[in-house]
Amino acid sequence: MNDKKGRMSLNVLERHLWEAAHIITGPIDASDYKTYIFPILFFKRVCDVYDEEFNEAMEFYGDEEMARAPEQHRIEVPEGCHWENVIAATKDVGKALKTAFLCIEKTNDRLYGIFGDAPWTNKERLPDHLLLQLLNHFNKIELGVTHVRDDDMGRAYEYLIKRFADKANKKAGEFYTPRAIVRLMVNILHPQPGDGVYDPACGTGGMLLETVHHVKEQGGDPRLLKLKGQEKNLTTEAIARMNLYLHGMEDFQIRRGDTLREPKFLTHDRLEQFDCVIANPPFSLKEWGYDKWISDPFNRHIFGLAPKTNGDFAWVMHMYSSMKETSGRMAVVLPHGVLFRSGAEAKIRKKLLAAGAIEAVIGLAGNLFYGTGIPASILILRKSTTPKSTVLFINAEEIYTKGRAQNTMTTKQADQVFGIYEKQKHKSFEQEGLTRWVDYDELKENDFNLNIARYVQKPLEEEKITVEEALKDFKIKLAELGKAENELEVLLKREGFEV
């Protein structure tokens, strides 16, 4: 169903896109849907937008050569590499699709590798008839800007990411963070137009995009944000770039690579520094690059080396080192173990606390994240000028919606937790069993253990009962005791015991 301007409604678009996944169900595993669906969606959008730009330029100039000029288009689609060329193919469809993808990537330097590396020519997995069915399904809808606005295109893309994550389940933890938790983290960081924002484990780009939504909600211009992210997985990195393009963002940088071993964002020989650093890195990486960090050229081990077989604090220290000295702030999702584990991690915690770097610890409910049922925490850090400062603890483990297979946090619940953080930020008051400010001396007494339960505990509720209720309960229990005695007596007599 379209609106008065001929635009497709978001619900119709989402439904149509989700139906595309059903076409390849069977030969393609659910965890690989994104590898095939997203490149085709992006290709169709690019070609439809190109056609709109071409028609507008033809109307203005009346000259086909001028209308095809690069300056008339956000993304160039060379002759022979258009959607129409691929849809016209009847055999070797995968080869035609792959050729078009490579052609567009070569013509547009900033799109290099954006279509990923799916095996389009593997006819056992995706035979011609099935691929044509998929392409014809997309061919039923117009995806130009006049039919689908950037905002709706972006929302539909995020909807698909969420649906694919639901299907992929455990594997989804590698690329997807529940949006409400991302919203909570971004609200706390409060990015402003002009800020540099960095996600060193950016997945499909959800955290970077939430900063765009945040700035829009605040009435600012998100195009002034300087968005940068790094992602190790080729397919996921490509999806992140598509995601940002489909949201109408053009000034961003997403690079592929292992952040801990080979960070890509450098200023000369130092790590580039940002106003906001945000991430949900992979939990407890065993092979994270310990050997390289022993002599790390970026001095990320300034507070110590993370354990050889657990990279949680390596991510913390990389992010801390990537913050600007004055305006830098960061939010990171980590397993609860980082709060209390001993050894090398305890030494790093101690130094971070001595530097006044840890501002808040927020405990979340268990089973909120794909791929792990363990409860996680959010750490908020800043480059502080006040060493040995107090730390805010928030126990939000009961703020969630229970589900059968997976618990969730709603937007409303995320905003509730943010509201709690905002109220406590000025140290005006504490809420028993929910929040508490803990000073450095108390943390020191506890050997810098940040386990939330140590500082924030639910008050024990004394059971209040009236005399009448107590007497009634006593009579019921007395009657039950009498009945049990009679049953025992009958049983003993039956077995020949004298009673």
C-alpha positions as CSV (number, residue, x, y, z in Angstrom):
1,M,0.0,0.0,0.0
2,N,1.4,3.4,-1.0
3,D,0.8,6.8,0.4
4,K,-0.6,9.9,-1.5
5,K,2.9,10.6,-2.8
6,G,3.3,7.1,-4.2
7,R,5.6,6.0,-1.4
8,M,5.5,2.4,-0.2
9,S,4.5,2.0,3.5
10,L,7.2,0.7,5.8
11,N,5.1,-2.4,6.7
12,V,4.6,-3.4,3.1
13,L,8.3,-2.9,2.4
14,E,9.3,-5.0,5.5
15,R,7.0,-7.8,4.6
16,H,8.2,-7.9,1.0
17,L,11.8,-8.0,2.1
18,W,11.2,-10.8,4.6
19,E,9.4,-12.8,2.0
20,A,12.6,-12.7,0.0
21,A,14.3,-14.8,2.7
22,H,11.6,-17.5,2.4
23,I,12.6,-18.0,-1.3
24,I,16.1,-19.2,-0.4
25,T,15.1,-21.1,2.8
26,G,16.4,-24.6,2.4
27,P,19.5,-24.4,0.2
28,I,20.7,-21.4,2.3
29,D,21.2,-21.7,6.0
30,A,19.4,-19.0,8.1
31,S,22.7,-17.7,9.4
32,D,23.7,-16.9,5.7
33,Y,20.5,-15.1,4.7
34,K,22.2,-11.8,5.1
35,T,25.0,-12.8,2.8
36,Y,22.6,-13.1,-0.2
37,I,19.6,-10.8,0.5
38,F,21.5,-7.6,1.5
39,P,23.7,-7.4,-1.6
40,I,20.6,-7.8,-3.9
41,L,18.6,-5.3,-1.9
42,F,21.5,-2.8,-2.1
43,F,22.0,-3.4,-5.9
44,K,18.3,-2.8,-6.6
45,R,18.3,0.4,-4.5
46,V,21.4,1.7,-6.2
47,C,20.0,1.0,-9.7
48,D,16.6,2.5,-8.9
49,V,18.1,5.7,-7.4
50,Y,20.5,5.9,-10.4
51,D,17.5,5.8,-12.8
52,E,15.7,8.5,-10.9
53,E,18.8,10.7,-11.0
54,F,19.2,10.0,-14.7
55,N,15.5,10.9,-15.5
56,E,15.9,14.2,-13.5
57,A,19.0,15.1,-15.3
58,M,17.4,14.3,-18.7
59,E,14.5,16.5,-17.8
60,F,16.9,19.3,-16.9
61,Y,19.6,19.0,-19.7
62,G,17.8,17.0,-22.4
63,D,21.1,15.3,-23.1
64,E,21.7,11.6,-22.4
65,E,25.5,12.0,-22.1
66,M,25.1,14.8,-19.5
67,A,22.5,12.7,-17.7
68,R,24.9,9.8,-17.4
69,A,27.8,12.0,-16.2
70,P,29.3,11.0,-12.8
71,E,28.5,14.3,-11.2
72,Q,24.8,13.6,-11.6
73,H,24.9,10.5,-9.5
74,R,25.7,9.5,-5.9
75,I,26.7,6.1,-7.2
76,E,27.6,5.3,-10.8
77,V,26.1,2.3,-12.5
78,P,28.2,1.6,-15.7
79,E,26.5,0.5,-18.9
80,G,25.8,-3.2,-19.0
81,C,26.0,-3.5,-15.2
82,H,22.5,-2.3,-14.4
83,W,19.7,-4.3,-12.6
84,E,17.9,-4.6,-16.0
85,N,20.9,-6.3,-17.5
86,V,21.0,-9.0,-14.8
87,I,17.2,-9.6,-14.7
88,A,17.3,-10.2,-18.4
89,A,19.7,-13.1,-18.0
90,T,18.2,-16.6,-18.3
91,K,21.3,-18.7,-17.6
92,D,24.4,-18.2,-15.6
93,V,22.5,-15.7,-13.6
94,G,24.9,-15.8,-10.7
95,K,27.8,-15.0,-13.0
96,A,25.8,-12.0,-14.4
97,L,25.1,-10.8,-10.9
98,K,28.7,-11.1,-9.8
99,T,29.9,-9.3,-12.9
100,A,27.6,-6.4,-12.2
101,F,28.7,-6.2,-8.6
102,L,32.4,-6.1,-9.4
103,C,31.7,-3.5,-12.2
104,I,30.0,-1.2,-9.7
105,E,32.7,-1.7,-7.1
106,K,35.5,-0.9,-9.6
107,T,33.7,2.2,-10.8
108,N,33.0,3.6,-7.3
109,D,36.2,3.4,-5.2
110,R,34.4,3.9,-1.9
111,L,32.2,0.8,-2.6
112,Y,35.2,-1.6,-2.9
113,G,34.1,-5.0,-1.5
114,I,30.7,-3.8,-0.5
115,F,28.8,-6.6,-2.2
116,G,30.6,-9.2,-0.1
117,D,31.9,-12.6,-1.2
118,A,28.9,-14.8,-1.6
119,P,29.4,-17.8,-4.0
120,W,26.9,-16.5,-6.6
121,T,28.1,-18.9,-9.2
122,N,27.6,-22.0,-7.0
123,K,24.6,-23.5,-8.8
124,E,24.3,-26.4,-6.4
125,R,23.5,-24.0,-3.6
126,L,21.7,-21.4,-5.7
127,P,20.5,-22.7,-9.1
128,D,19.5,-20.3,-11.9
129,H,15.7,-20.8,-11.4
130,L,16.0,-20.0,-7.7
131,L,18.1,-17.0,-8.2
132,L,15.8,-15.7,-10.9
133,Q,12.9,-16.2,-8.6
134,L,14.7,-14.1,-5.9
135,L,15.5,-11.4,-8.4
136,N,12.0,-11.3,-9.8
137,H,10.6,-10.9,-6.3
138,F,12.7,-7.8,-5.8
139,N,11.8,-6.6,-9.3
140,K,8.1,-6.3,-8.2
141,I,8.9,-3.2,-6.1
142,E,10.5,0.2,-6.8
143,L,13.2,1.2,-4.4
144,G,14.1,4.7,-5.6
145,V,14.0,7.6,-3.2
146,T,10.6,8.8,-4.6
147,H,9.1,5.4,-3.6
148,V,11.1,4.7,-0.4
149,R,12.7,7.4,1.6
150,D,16.1,7.0,3.1
151,D,14.7,6.7,6.6
152,D,12.2,4.0,5.6
153,M,14.9,2.2,3.6
154,G,17.2,2.3,6.6
155,R,14.5,1.1,9.0
156,A,13.5,-1.8,6.7
157,Y,17.2,-2.8,6.5
158,E,17.5,-2.8,10.3
159,Y,14.2,-4.8,10.5
160,L,15.8,-7.4,8.3
161,I,19.0,-7.5,10.4
162,K,16.8,-8.1,13.5
163,R,14.8,-10.9,11.7
164,F,18.0,-12.5,10.4
165,A,19.5,-12.3,13.9
166,D,16.4,-14.0,15.4
167,K,16.8,-16.8,12.8
168,A,20.5,-17.2,13.2
169,N,20.2,-17.1,17.0
170,K,23.6,-18.0,18.5
171,K,25.6,-16.9,15.5
172,A,23.8,-13.5,15.6
173,G,25.9,-12.4,18.6
174,E,28.7,-11.9,16.1
175,F,26.9,-9.1,14.3
176,Y,23.9,-7.9,16.2
177,T,23.3,-6.1,19.5
178,P,19.7,-5.6,20.7
179,R,18.7,-2.1,19.7
180,A,17.2,-1.0,23.1
181,I,20.6,-1.7,24.7
182,V,22.4,0.3,22.0
183,R,19.9,3.1,22.5
184,L,20.7,3.1,26.3
185,M,24.5,3.3,25.6
186,V,24.1,6.1,23.0
187,N,21.8,8.1,25.2
188,I,24.4,8.0,28.0
189,L,27.2,9.1,25.6
190,H,24.9,11.8,24.1
191,P,26.8,12.4,20.8
192,Q,26.6,15.9,19.3
193,P,26.8,17.1,15.7
194,G,30.5,17.3,14.8
195,D,31.6,14.6,17.2
196,G,33.9,11.8,16.1
197,V,32.2,8.4,16.9
198,Y,34.1,5.1,16.7
199,D,33.1,1.5,17.1
200,P,36.1,-0.9,17.0
201,A,33.8,-4.0,16.7
202,C,31.0,-2.4,14.6
203,G,29.2,-5.5,13.3
204,T,26.5,-4.4,11.0
205,G,26.9,-0.8,12.1
206,G,23.9,-0.6,14.5
207,M,25.7,1.4,17.2
208,L,27.0,4.0,14.7
209,L,23.5,4.3,13.2
210,E,22.0,4.8,16.7
211,T,24.2,7.9,17.1
212,V,22.6,9.2,13.9
213,H,19.1,8.6,15.2
214,H,20.1,10.2,18.5
215,V,21.3,13.4,16.9
216,K,18.2,13.5,14.7
217,E,16.0,13.2,17.8
218,Q,17.8,16.0,19.5
219,G,17.2,18.2,16.4
220,G,20.8,18.2,15.2
221,D,22.3,17.5,11.8
222,P,23.6,13.9,11.8
223,R,25.6,14.5,8.6
224,L,28.1,16.4,10.8
225,L,29.0,13.3,12.7
226,K,32.3,11.7,11.8
227,L,31.5,7.9,11.9
228,K,34.2,5.3,11.9
229,G,34.2,1.6,12.5
230,Q,36.2,-1.5,12.1
231,E,34.9,-5.1,11.6
232,K,36.9,-8.3,11.2
233,N,34.2,-10.3,9.2
234,L,34.1,-9.4,5.5
235,T,30.4,-10.0,5.0
236,T,29.4,-8.1,8.2
237,E,31.7,-5.2,7.3
238,A,30.1,-5.0,3.9
239,I,26.6,-5.0,5.4
240,A,27.6,-2.2,7.8
241,R,28.6,0.0,4.8
242,M,25.4,-0.8,3.0
243,N,23.4,-0.1,6.2
244,L,24.9,3.4,6.5
245,Y,24.4,4.2,2.8
246,L,20.8,3.0,2.9
247,H,20.2,5.4,5.8
248,G,21.4,8.3,3.6
249,M,24.8,8.6,5.3
250,E,27.8,9.2,2.9
251,D,30.6,10.6,5.1
252,F,31.7,7.6,7.0
253,Q,34.5,5.1,7.1
254,I,34.1,1.4,7.8
255,R,37.3,-0.7,7.5
256,R,37.9,-4.4,7.6
257,G,40.5,-6.0,9.9
258,D,41.4,-7.3,13.3
259,T,41.2,-4.3,15.6
260,L,43.2,-5.6,18.5
261,R,46.1,-6.9,16.2
262,E,45.9,-4.3,13.5
263,P,43.9,-1.1,14.2
264,K,43.0,0.8,11.0
265,F,42.3,4.3,12.4
266,L,45.6,6.0,13.0
267,T,46.9,9.6,13.2
268,H,50.5,9.2,12.1
269,D,51.8,6.5,14.4
270,R,49.2,6.9,17.1
271,L,45.7,5.7,17.5
272,E,43.1,8.2,16.2
273,Q,41.1,9.6,19.1
274,F,37.4,10.2,19.3
275,D,34.7,12.0,21.3
276,C,32.5,8.9,21.6
277,V,33.8,5.3,21.6
278,I,31.1,2.5,21.7
279,A,31.2,-1.2,21.3
280,N,29.8,-4.6,22.0
281,P,33.0,-6.6,21.4
282,P,33.1,-10.4,21.3
283,F,33.1,-11.7,24.8
284,S,36.2,-13.4,26.3
285,L,38.2,-13.9,23.1
286,K,40.8,-16.6,23.7
287,E,43.1,-15.8,20.7
288,W,43.1,-12.0,20.8
289,G,46.7,-11.1,20.1
290,Y,48.5,-11.2,23.4
291,D,51.9,-11.7,21.8
292,K,51.6,-8.6,19.7
293,W,50.5,-6.5,22.7
294,I,53.6,-7.4,24.7
295,S,55.4,-4.7,22.7
296,D,52.3,-2.8,21.5
297,P,53.4,0.2,19.4
298,F,50.3,2.2,20.5
299,N,51.0,1.7,24.2
300,R,47.5,0.2,24.9
301,H,49.0,-1.8,27.7
302,I,49.7,1.3,29.7
303,F,47.6,-0.2,32.6
304,G,48.7,-3.7,32.1
305,L,48.2,-6.7,29.7
306,A,44.9,-8.6,29.6
307,P,45.2,-12.3,30.3
308,K,46.6,-14.4,27.5
309,T,43.4,-16.3,26.9
310,N,40.8,-13.6,27.6
311,G,40.7,-10.4,25.6
312,D,37.9,-8.5,27.5
313,F,40.3,-6.0,29.0
314,A,42.2,-5.7,25.7
315,W,39.0,-4.2,24.2
316,V,38.6,-1.9,27.2
317,M,42.1,-0.6,26.9
318,H,42.0,-0.2,23.1
319,M,38.8,1.9,23.5
320,Y,40.2,3.9,26.4
321,S,43.3,4.7,24.3
322,S,41.0,5.8,21.5
323,M,39.2,8.5,23.5
324,K,40.0,12.1,23.3
325,E,41.7,13.5,26.4
326,T,39.1,16.1,27.3
327,S,35.8,15.2,25.6
328,G,36.3,11.5,25.4
329,R,33.7,9.1,26.7
330,M,33.0,5.4,26.1
331,A,30.4,2.8,26.6
332,V,31.2,-0.9,26.3
333,V,29.2,-4.2,26.8
334,L,31.2,-6.8,28.7
335,P,30.5,-10.1,30.6
336,H,30.1,-9.7,34.4
337,G,33.4,-11.4,35.0
338,V,35.4,-8.3,34.1
339,L,34.0,-6.7,37.3
340,F,35.5,-9.2,39.7
341,R,38.0,-11.5,38.1
342,S,41.4,-11.5,39.8
343,G,45.0,-11.6,38.4
344,A,45.9,-9.4,35.5
345,E,42.3,-8.0,35.1
346,A,42.3,-6.9,38.8
347,K,45.5,-5.0,38.2
348,I,44.0,-3.1,35.2
349,R,40.8,-2.4,37.1
350,K,42.8,-1.0,40.0
351,K,44.7,1.4,37.7
352,L,41.6,2.5,35.8
353,L,39.9,3.3,39.1
354,A,43.0,5.1,40.4
355,A,42.9,7.3,37.2
356,G,39.2,8.0,37.9
357,A,38.3,6.5,34.5
358,I,35.3,4.4,35.4
359,E,32.2,6.5,35.8
360,A,29.5,3.9,36.0
361,V,28.8,0.2,36.1
362,I,25.3,-1.0,34.9
363,G,24.2,-4.5,35.4
364,L,21.8,-6.0,32.9
365,A,19.5,-9.1,33.0
366,G,20.7,-12.4,31.7
367,N,19.8,-13.9,28.3
368,L,19.4,-10.5,26.6
369,F,22.1,-11.2,24.0
370,Y,22.2,-13.7,21.1
371,G,24.7,-16.5,21.6
372,T,25.0,-16.2,25.4
373,G,22.7,-16.6,28.3
374,I,25.0,-15.0,30.8
375,P,24.2,-11.5,32.2
376,A,26.3,-8.7,30.9
377,S,27.2,-5.2,32.1
378,I,27.8,-1.8,30.6
379,L,30.9,0.1,31.6
380,I,30.9,3.9,31.2
381,L,34.4,5.4,31.1
382,R,35.7,8.9,30.6
383,K,39.2,10.5,30.5
384,S,39.0,12.0,33.9
385,T,40.9,14.9,35.5
386,T,39.7,13.7,38.9
387,P,41.7,10.6,40.0
388,K,40.3,8.2,42.6
389,S,36.7,9.4,42.0
390,T,33.5,7.7,43.0
391,V,31.7,5.1,40.8
392,L,28.0,4.9,40.1
393,F,26.5,1.4,40.3
394,I,23.1,0.6,38.8
395,N,21.5,-2.8,39.2
396,A,19.1,-3.0,36.2
397,E,18.9,-6.8,36.2
398,E,15.2,-6.8,36.9
399,I,14.4,-4.3,34.1
400,Y,13.6,-6.6,31.2
401,T,10.8,-8.5,29.5
402,K,10.9,-12.3,30.1
403,G,10.7,-14.4,27.0
404,R,10.6,-18.2,26.4
405,A,13.9,-18.5,24.5
406,Q,15.3,-15.0,24.8
407,N,14.7,-12.2,27.2
408,T,14.3,-8.7,25.8
409,M,14.7,-5.1,26.8
410,T,12.1,-2.7,25.3
411,T,12.8,0.9,24.3
412,K,10.7,2.0,27.2
413,Q,12.8,-0.1,29.6
414,A,16.0,1.2,28.1
415,D,14.8,4.8,28.6
416,Q,13.9,3.8,32.2
417,V,17.4,2.8,32.9
418,F,18.7,5.9,31.2
419,G,16.4,8.0,33.4
420,I,17.9,6.3,36.5
421,Y,21.4,7.1,35.3
422,E,20.5,10.8,34.6
423,K,18.9,11.3,38.0
424,Q,22.0,9.8,39.7
425,K,24.5,11.6,37.5
426,H,24.4,14.7,39.7
427,K,24.7,12.6,42.9
428,S,21.5,14.1,44.2
429,F,20.1,10.9,45.6
430,E,20.4,7.1,45.5
431,Q,17.7,4.5,45.2
432,E,18.0,1.6,47.7
433,G,18.5,-1.7,45.9
434,L,18.8,0.0,42.6
435,T,21.7,2.6,42.6
436,R,24.6,3.6,44.7
437,W,27.6,5.9,44.5
438,V,30.7,4.2,45.9
439,D,33.8,6.1,46.8
440,Y,37.3,5.1,46.0
441,D,38.2,4.1,49.6
442,E,35.4,1.6,49.8
443,L,36.4,0.2,46.4
444,K,40.0,-0.1,47.7
445,E,38.7,-1.9,50.8
446,N,37.1,-4.5,48.5
447,D,40.3,-5.0,46.5
448,F,38.7,-3.0,43.6
449,N,36.1,-5.7,43.1
450,L,33.3,-4.1,41.1
451,N,30.7,-6.9,41.5
452,I,27.4,-4.9,41.6
453,A,25.8,-7.2,44.2
454,R,28.6,-6.2,46.6
455,Y,27.4,-2.6,46.6
456,V,23.7,-2.6,45.5
457,Q,21.5,-5.2,47.1
458,K,17.7,-5.4,47.2
459,P,16.4,-4.7,50.7
460,L,15.1,-7.7,52.5
461,E,11.3,-7.5,52.7
462,E,10.0,-8.5,56.1
463,E,6.9,-10.6,55.8
464,K,4.1,-8.7,57.5
465,I,1.3,-10.9,58.9
466,T,-1.6,-10.2,61.2
467,V,-2.5,-12.2,64.4
468,E,-5.7,-13.4,62.7
469,E,-3.7,-14.6,59.6
470,A,-1.2,-16.3,61.8
471,L,-3.9,-18.2,63.8
472,K,-5.6,-19.2,60.5
473,D,-2.3,-20.5,59.1
474,F,-1.6,-22.4,62.4
475,K,-5.0,-24.1,62.3
476,I,-4.5,-25.2,58.7
477,K,-1.1,-26.6,59.5
478,L,-2.4,-28.4,62.6
479,A,-5.2,-30.0,60.6
480,E,-2.6,-31.2,58.0
481,L,-0.5,-32.6,60.8
482,G,-3.4,-34.5,62.2
483,K,-4.3,-36.0,58.8
484,A,-0.6,-37.0,58.3
485,E,-0.5,-38.8,61.7
486,N,-3.7,-40.7,60.9
487,E,-2.3,-41.9,57.6
488,L,0.9,-43.0,59.2
489,E,-1.0,-44.9,61.9
490,V,-3.1,-46.8,59.3
491,L,0.1,-47.6,57.3
492,L,1.9,-49.0,60.4
493,K,-1.0,-51.2,61.4
494,R,-1.2,-52.6,57.9
495,E,2.5,-53.6,58.1
496,G,2.0,-55.3,61.4
497,F,3.4,-52.7,63.8
498,E,1.8,-52.2,67.1
499,V,0.6,-48.6,67.6
